[in-house]
Amino acid sequence: MFTYIKESFEELKNNVTWLDREKASNLMVVVAVFSILFALATWGVDSLFSKLIRLYFDNVIG
């Protein structure tokens, strides 16, 4: 287990290419914006389906 962790850290130091801070920040903003938009779209669809189901059951039961 210790060897695995040691080799993982060595690979991160030697073989992984890291983005510069500016590019990473820009990508973080893009991910945050799309996450918010996706959450709003999911909320909208959920609200719409909730209203449709409520309307359906009010007409069937009521």
Secondary structure by P-SEA (a helix, b strand, c coil): caaaaaaaaaaaaccbbbbcaaaaaaaaaaaaaaaaaaaaaaaaaaaaaaaaaaaaaaaacc
